[in-house]
Amino acid sequence: MAEGVKARVKAPKSAAAGESVVIKTLISHPMESGQRKDGNGNVIPRSIINRFTCEFNGQSVIDVDIAPAVSTNPYFEFEAVIPEAGDMKFTWYDDDGSVYEDVKSIAIG
Amino acid sequence: MNKASIRTMTAMAAALGIAAGAAIAGPDDELVINGEIRIVTRTEAPAHLEGVLDEIRSGWTFRTEETQALEMDDFENPGMVFVEEAMSVWDTAEGTAGKACADCHGTAEESMLGVKAVYPKWNETAGEVRTIEQMINECRTDRMGAQEWKYHGLDMTQMVALIASVSRGMPVNVAIDGPAAETWEKGKEIYYTRFGQLDLSCANCHEENYDNYIRADHLSQGQVNGFPTYRLKNAKLNALHDRFKGCIRDTRGVPFGIGSPEFVALELYVASRGNGLSVEGPSVRN
């Protein structure tokens, strides 16, 4: 279990219908690649966030497969068109099976 | 001035219908964090630098637009992740006294406001100039009954970053007179002393050659108002004394010890060269 994992999302609270908004996400995570060895020469097991998704009212906005070369605290910034008021759900999947979630509500107006 | 900013200035002048050559600041001269904290990145040099420098500039003004942009929004500033981490440490009790920073100091936002701007500072009880790191460790050993933190370790550096972050926008104003004068003079001497096989003093690069390139590196004035800095090259927060050590190492000299009286003196002197710039830490540099 990775320690100190914390998800953060920055999204506008409201948007005009059909407007494209910028979404920023960051999750604190060591992203241990599985390539490194500890002081005794033992391989440090891989522990990364391997997938990140964003859904708006159940519809997929972005779905990212993440590989071991991605660095610590992965940051994603993308644009999304907001057709209607609703909830934007963010999900990060950890190698250890943990799932981290965050939800931001976006209103129209 | 670099080519990019000249281009941008020309574009701006054209867009605004201003005659070319009019004195307007390029967009890279303005640092506003989160749209509200205004940072002074260029200002008149303090009196003690008369005849040496006319204008002092934050290291931010020497970086590329992309790196500069990272500091304009706390969400994009990777250093702020460490500040958040330090906030939870601030509230966590530790040591035999069972105390957290918050038990004596309340919130960092209130109690630490302005602290980074005036440190290093003369400490009457200790009879010497002390850095924030030394004060934190004194708190830990004497009042919390906890173990000292390593001077430039992550625990320490992120706590210093938290303390710096609450004072962002306030002018650096370290005292160089009175009892601190002796330490300041010692720091000044170190600043102008050549070290290492390459026979370089701080001044050779950061006073005589700032804005020039040393191989691929764009030399800044070596201001420390932005420390601790998040450096893209090593993806972590960097403590000031660690940076001093790196600089002396690059002269192929033997650095002073981290937390040594020599580095404390140098920190006071270099900080005083930035009196008037805003506290900016944790800043983002390359």
Interface residues (C-beta under 8 A of the other chain):
Chain A: G4 K6 R8 K10 K24 L26 S28 S71 T72 N73 Y75
Chain B: F75 E76 P78 V81 E84 E85 A235
